């Protein structure tokens, strides 16, 4: 599909309240992240863009904090969730560059995608979990996505063409010289 079709599809998923995790594939720089961001903006949703390739598993899982011991509870910890995960409201939790993240990080993200939770943290009902990644054939430095993670997504493949670029360029008032080049 072309970028404009992706935007319409994501809008339909959101307005239909389909809680299906979506993986968006495409070449670097074609606008996957900006399309998801603009859909969130258009629908007045919060948008959290997590670059998983820049996080460690504990960044997403949170930190264990020892709890005071009582006679019936010894050695207990409470996991403090990261402040960047949504707590309420409605929005899109966007796991960008998911396949650039090392396998350990993808494993932590799998629970977030599959169960909509990590540990005792749960993604609020009004939130959608979408992800994006680049393709190996575009010479992107990526890891293979494990089958258990890949199988949890609805996969969308985005490509662009000249007509799509031209329409975007006119919409954004890009110079005719750039378009004709």
N, C-alpha and C positions, 0 to 999 in steps of 0.2 A: 504494500500500500504506500501511497505517497503521504507526505507530512500532513496535508490538509485532511486526508481521510483518517489519519491517526487521531487528529484532534476531535473530529466528529465522533469517532468510535469511542474514545475515552469519555467524552461528554455523555454519550448514551449509556455507557456502563455506570457512570456516576448517577445520572438522573434516574436510572432504573434501580439504583441501590444494589447492584450486583457485587457482592463481596468476593470477587475472584481476583487472585493475584495475577498481574499481567507483567510479562517480560517483553521489553521492546528491544529489538535487535536492529542494528544499522551501522553504517560506516561512521567513523569519527567526524564530528563537525556538521552533521546534517540537521541538527536541531532537536534531537530526541528530548533532551533535558528542558530546553526552552519551550517546547510544545506542551509538555506536562505542566510546567510552571504557568504557562498562559491559560491552560484549561482550568487550573486551580483558581487563578485570578478571575477569569471570566465567570466562574460559578461561585465566587466569593468564599472559597475554601482556604484554610491555612495550607501552607506548603512547607514541608521539611525535606530538605535535600541532603541525604547522608551519602557521602563519598566513602563507601565501604573500603576502598583500597587504601584509605588514609587512616583507618581505625584499627585498633587491636581488639581481639575478642572481649577483653574486659571493658573496653570502652562501650560496647553495646550491651553486654551482660550486666554491667554495673560492678560495684565493689562490695566485697563481703566485709561487714563491720561486726566485730565480736559484741555479743550482748551480755549484760550482767548475768552472772550465774545465779541460779536459784536451786534449791534442793532437788527439784524435779527436772531442771534443765541445765545441763552442763555442756560447755563447748558449743553453744548455739551461735549462729551468725545470722544477721539480717542483710539481705542484699539491697543496697541503695541503688536505685535505677538512675541512669544518666538523665540529666535535666533536659536534654534535647528530644527525648521521646515524648509523644503527645500524651496528655493526661485527660483531656476532655475536648469537647467541641467537635468540629468536622474538618476533614482535610485529606491531604494526600501525603503519605509517608513514602518518599521516593528513594529507593536504594540504587543510587547511581554507580556506574562502573562496577557492578556486582561481580563480573567475571575477571576484573583486574585484582580483586581481593584474593589473598592466599586461601587455600583450601580450609584452613582452620577458621577463618573469618566467614567463609561461605557456610560452614557447618553451623555456626552460631546464628547466622541469618536464616538458615533453613527453618528453625523453630519459629522464628518471627513470621515467616511466610506461610508455613504449614498450619501452625496452631494459633497464629496471631497473638503470640505471647513469647516471653523469654523469662524463665524462672517464674516468679510470682507477678511479673508485670504483664498486663493485658492491653492490647491495642484497643482503644475505645471504638464502640460500634460505628460511629460516624466517620471513621477513617478508612481510606483505601490504601492498600500496599501495592505499589507499582515498582518495577525495577527496569534498568536499562543496561545494555552492554554493547561493546564493539565486537566485530566478527574477526576471527583469525585470518580470513582471506583478505582483510584490509590491512594486514601486517600489524595489527594491534597487539600489544604485549598483554596477553590474557591467559588465564588458566582455564582448563576444561571445567565446565560446570558438572558436578556430580549428578548422576541420573536421579537420585532421590530428590534433589533440589529442583532440577530441571522439570521433573514430572509434575511439580506442584503449580506450574505456571501455565497460563494461556500465552502462547508465543505469537508475537506480532513482528513482522519483518518490514522495515521501512526503507524505501529507496526513493531517490529523487530523480528528476529528469529536467530537461530544459524548460518545458512548459510550466512545471511547478516552480522552478527558480524564477522564471519570468513573472509569473503572477505574484509571487512573494516580493520581488523587486519593485514592481509597480505599486503594490500596496504600501511598501515602506519608503517610497519615493527615492529609490536608489537611482543614481545617475544613469541616463540612457547609454552613455559611453561604456559604463561597466557592464550593462546588460548586453550590449552589442559585442563586447569583447568575448 
